[in-house]
Amino acid sequence: MLDPKSSSMGDLRKDYSIDRFVITSPENNSVVDSKKCPYCPGNESMTNPSTLSLVAKDGMLQRLQDTEDNYVQNWSVRVFESKNPIVTTTSENSYSDRPLYSEPAYGYHYVVVASEKHKDSLASISTEQWSNVLVVIQDRLRWLYTQRGVTYVSIYVDHGKEAGGSTTHAHLNIVTFSTIPPVIEQEAEAAHKILNEKGICPMCQTVGTETGGPRQILQTEGFLAFCPWAPSHPYEFWIYPKKHITSFSKITQKEINDLSLILRATLGGLANTMKNLSYNMVFHLSPEKKNNRQIHWHIEVYPQADPWSGLERGYGVFLNKVTPEKAAEELGSACRKELANLVGIV
């Protein structure tokens, strides 16, 4: 079989035999003035117009958006389509079959700027600001799932050079896919297998096991943060709702505020534990369209402390030089101090 013609647009390729996807995304060579941060106020013209600008005014949150000749001022959270998208809605409609399977890298790629202040990080913004960010994510999530060709919405953070971060200004990425990513598919399949065999959600069981245990980092009224039993990265931790919730877009404002508190406390604690920190953070959410199997949604944080070896890259066997129990002890102490400062207990 001949190789399919290469495209100037990105495409989504599947491995010869296993469920592993690769997006080939030709670099956008547009020149950016490196002296200016495109995510800072006053530089809005360096990005695409905002589809949502959250403005806090008189104790109220206004949802506004840029027009062609007017940029919203005094925003606290700003969302726009990426100028260097991983996926696009203008992908060429080309497919090829196995063994050289490919399909268009079709989808939406949004950037969520989490603060107007350049020096802020997701570990230093206020819990109220985190709540604003999560409200905006909910808003985009609901809208994206009404769009054709959107089967899954991924939300992730690349903070720091070792984690693939391209700018230091605090932001998140929202990228949609026309298929469910393999990791989410595997998670859903494993959860449903255990649910059918034992009659319990495995992650509800995990939350029960880890609460108050040696790997717990922190808990709030509705959420638990813990280092997983078999972590792929040193100091890796997960945040789970204590109760079985499958839909992130339906969590209440009270739950958003609670999640903001534990996110801010754990990321702040992590930043105080590891200097020159780089990390990835990913939201593992259920696909919110009918007939898709659901998962107990959660957030996973992967600090990038050590480069992967041939074991990790070649065999999927992870070598961890820090036990999750030791990591939880260190992180727990730092995160409890951070939480005490946030809620005013010094």
C-alpha positions in Angstrom: 0.0 0.0 0.0 1.3 3.4 -0.9 1.7 6.1 1.8 -1.3 8.5 1.9 -0.4 11.9 0.6 1.0 14.2 3.3 -1.2 17.2 4.1 -0.4 20.7 5.1 -3.1 20.2 7.8 -2.7 17.9 10.8 -4.0 14.4 10.7 -4.7 11.8 13.4 -2.8 8.6 12.8 -3.3 5.2 14.5 -0.6 2.7 15.3 -0.3 -0.3 13.0 -1.9 -2.6 15.5 -2.5 -1.1 19.0 -4.8 1.6 20.1 -2.3 4.5 20.1 -3.1 7.8 18.4 -0.6 10.3 17.1 -1.6 13.8 15.8 0.9 15.1 13.2 0.5 18.8 13.4 2.8 20.9 11.0 4.3 23.8 12.8 2.7 27.2 12.4 5.6 29.5 11.5 3.9 32.7 12.3 6.2 35.2 13.9 5.4 36.3 17.4 7.0 39.3 19.2 8.8 37.4 22.0 9.1 40.7 24.0 5.3 40.8 24.5 3.2 38.1 26.2 0.1 37.5 23.9 -1.9 36.5 27.0 -1.4 39.8 28.9 -4.0 42.7 29.0 -3.3 45.2 26.2 -2.0 42.5 23.9 -5.4 41.0 23.0 -4.8 41.7 19.3 -2.0 39.1 19.3 -4.5 36.3 19.8 -7.7 35.4 18.1 -10.7 37.3 19.4 -12.2 36.0 22.6 -15.2 33.8 22.5 -15.7 34.4 26.2 -14.3 37.1 28.4 -15.3 36.9 32.1 -15.5 40.4 33.6 -16.1 40.8 37.4 -18.1 44.0 37.9 -20.0 45.2 41.0 -19.9 41.7 42.5 -21.3 40.1 39.4 -19.7 38.1 36.6 -20.4 39.3 33.1 -19.9 37.0 30.1 -18.7 39.1 27.2 -16.8 38.5 24.0 -14.6 40.5 21.6 -15.9 41.9 18.3 -13.8 42.5 15.2 -13.1 46.1 16.2 -13.4 46.0 20.0 -11.5 43.9 22.6 -13.1 43.4 26.0 -11.2 45.2 28.8 -10.7 44.4 32.5 -11.3 40.7 32.0 -10.3 38.2 34.7 -10.5 35.0 32.5 -10.3 35.0 28.7 -11.0 32.2 26.2 -10.1 32.2 22.5 -9.3 29.8 19.7 -5.6 28.9 19.6 -3.5 30.4 16.9 -1.4 27.2 16.8 -4.2 24.6 17.1 -3.5 20.9 17.5 -6.8 20.2 15.8 -8.9 22.4 13.6 -12.4 22.5 12.1 -10.9 23.2 8.7 -9.0 19.9 8.4 -8.9 18.4 5.0 -11.5 15.6 4.6 -9.0 12.8 3.9 -8.9 9.2 5.3 -6.7 6.2 4.8 -7.1 2.6 5.8 -5.0 0.2 7.9 -2.2 -0.5 8.1 -1.6 3.3 7.5 -4.8 4.5 9.2 -5.4 8.2 9.4 -8.3 10.6 9.7 -8.6 14.4 9.8 -7.4 15.9 13.1 -10.8 17.6 13.4 -11.8 19.5 16.4 -11.7 22.7 18.4 -8.6 24.0 20.4 -9.3 26.8 22.9 -6.9 28.5 25.3 -8.2 29.6 28.7 -6.1 32.4 30.2 -6.5 31.9 34.0 -5.5 35.4 35.2 -4.8 38.8 33.8 -1.6 39.0 35.8 1.5 37.6 34.1 3.2 36.6 37.3 0.3 34.6 38.6 0.3 30.8 38.4 -2.3 28.2 38.9 -0.6 27.6 42.3 -0.9 31.3 43.4 -4.2 32.6 42.0 -7.0 33.0 44.6 -9.6 30.3 45.2 -12.2 32.8 43.8 -10.2 33.1 40.6 -10.0 29.3 40.4 -13.8 29.2 40.7 -14.1 31.7 37.8 -11.8 29.5 35.7 -13.8 26.3 36.4 -17.1 28.2 35.6 -15.6 29.2 32.2 -14.5 25.5 31.6 -18.0 24.3 32.4 -19.4 26.9 30.0 -17.1 25.8 27.1 -17.6 22.1 27.9 -21.4 22.4 27.6 -21.2 24.4 24.3 -18.6 22.1 22.8 -20.7 19.0 23.4 -23.5 20.6 21.3 -21.2 20.8 18.3 -21.0 18.3 15.4 -17.9 16.1 15.3 -17.2 16.5 19.0 -17.0 13.1 20.8 -14.7 14.0 23.6 -13.4 17.2 25.2 -10.0 17.1 26.9 -8.8 19.8 29.3 -5.1 19.9 30.3 -2.3 22.1 31.6 1.4 22.2 30.5 3.3 24.1 33.1 7.0 24.6 32.7 9.5 23.8 30.0 9.9 20.1 30.9 6.1 19.7 30.7 5.8 21.2 27.3 4.8 24.7 28.4 5.2 27.3 25.7 4.4 30.4 27.8 4.7 31.2 31.5 1.4 33.0 31.7 -1.1 30.8 33.5 -3.5 29.1 31.1 -5.2 25.8 30.3 -5.9 24.1 26.9 -9.3 22.7 25.8 -9.0 20.3 22.8 -11.8 18.2 21.3 -11.6 14.9 19.5 -13.9 13.0 17.2 -13.0 9.8 18.9 -12.6 8.9 22.6 -8.9 9.0 23.6 -7.5 5.5 24.3 -6.7 6.1 28.0 -10.3 7.3 28.7 -11.6 4.3 26.8 -9.4 1.9 28.8 -10.5 3.5 32.0 -14.2 3.2 31.2 -13.8 -0.4 30.1 -11.9 -1.4 33.2 -14.4 0.4 35.5 -17.4 -1.2 33.8 -15.8 -4.7 34.0 -15.2 -4.3 37.7 -18.7 -2.8 38.2 -20.3 -5.7 36.4 -18.3 -8.3 38.3 -18.3 -6.8 41.8 -21.2 -4.3 41.7 -19.0 -1.3 42.8 -17.3 1.5 41.0 -13.6 0.8 41.4 -12.8 4.5 42.0 -15.5 4.8 44.7 -13.8 1.8 46.3 -10.4 3.6 45.9 -11.7 6.8 47.4 -12.9 4.8 50.4 -9.5 3.0 50.7 -7.3 6.1 50.4 -9.3 8.3 52.7 -7.3 8.7 55.9 -4.7 6.4 54.6 -0.9 6.8 54.1 -1.3 8.2 50.6 -3.9 10.9 51.4 -2.6 14.4 50.8 -5.7 16.5 51.6 -9.4 16.3 51.8 -12.2 18.9 51.7 -15.9 18.4 52.2 -16.4 16.9 48.8 -13.0 16.0 47.4 -10.0 13.8 48.2 -6.4 14.4 47.0 -4.1 11.4 47.2 -0.9 9.9 45.7 -2.0 6.8 43.7 -0.8 3.4 44.8 1.1 2.8 41.5 2.1 6.3 40.2 3.8 6.8 36.9 5.6 10.0 38.1 7.3 11.0 41.4 4.9 13.1 43.5 2.0 12.4 41.2 -1.4 13.0 42.8 -5.1 12.7 41.9 -8.1 14.6 43.0 -11.5 12.8 43.1 -15.0 13.7 44.1 -15.8 11.7 47.2 -19.3 10.8 45.8 -19.8 9.1 42.5 -20.1 11.9 39.9 -19.8 11.2 36.2 -20.6 14.6 34.7 -18.3 17.6 35.4 -20.5 20.0 33.5 -23.3 19.4 36.1 -21.4 20.0 39.3 -22.9 22.8 41.4 -21.4 26.2 42.3 -20.8 24.9 45.8 -18.9 21.9 44.4 -16.9 24.3 42.1 -15.9 26.4 45.1 -14.8 23.3 47.0 -12.8 22.0 44.0 -11.2 25.4 43.7 -10.0 25.2 47.3 -8.4 21.8 47.0 -6.9 22.6 43.6 -5.3 25.8 44.9 -4.1 24.2 48.1 -2.6 21.1 46.4 -0.9 23.0 43.6 0.4 25.6 46.1 1.7 22.8 48.3 3.3 21.1 45.3 5.0 24.3 44.3 6.4 24.7 47.8 7.7 21.1 47.8 9.4 21.1 44.4 11.4 24.0 43.2 11.6 25.0 39.5 8.4 22.9 39.1 7.2 21.6 35.8 4.0 19.6 35.7 1.1 18.4 33.6 -2.5 18.4 34.9 -5.3 16.6 33.1 -9.0 16.4 33.6 -10.3 12.8 33.1 -14.0 13.5 32.3 -16.8 11.3 31.0 -17.8 11.9 27.4 -21.0 13.7 27.7 -22.9 12.3 24.8 -25.5 9.6 24.9 -24.5 5.9 24.6 -21.0 6.6 25.9 -19.9 4.7 29.0 -19.2 7.1 31.9 -16.3 7.3 34.4 -16.0 8.7 37.9 -14.4 12.0 36.8 -11.2 13.2 38.4 -8.1 15.3 37.9 -4.5 13.9 37.6 -1.3 15.9 38.2 2.0 14.6 36.9 5.1 16.5 38.2 8.0 16.2 35.7 10.9 15.5 38.0 12.8 12.7 36.2 13.1 12.0 32.5 11.6 8.7 31.4 14.0 5.7 30.7 13.7 2.9 28.1 11.5 1.0 30.5 8.8 3.7 30.4 9.1 4.5 26.8 9.6 1.0 25.4 7.6 -1.2 27.7 5.1 1.0 29.7 6.7 -0.1 32.9 7.3 2.9 35.2 10.3 3.3 37.5 9.6 5.5 40.5 12.3 6.6 42.8 9.9 8.1 45.4 7.3 5.9 47.0 3.8 7.4 46.9 3.7 7.1 50.7 6.8 9.3 51.1 5.5 11.7 48.5 2.1 12.0 50.2 3.9 12.7 53.6 5.8 15.6 52.1 3.0 16.9 49.9 0.4 16.5 52.7 2.4 18.6 55.1 2.9 21.4 52.5 -0.7 21.3 51.3 -2.2 21.4 54.8 -0.2 24.6 55.5 -1.4 26.0 52.2 -5.0 25.2 53.0 -4.7 26.7 56.5 -3.4 30.0 55.0 -6.2 30.0 52.4 -9.0 29.6 54.9 -7.4 32.0 57.4 -6.1 29.5 60.0 -2.5 30.5 60.7 
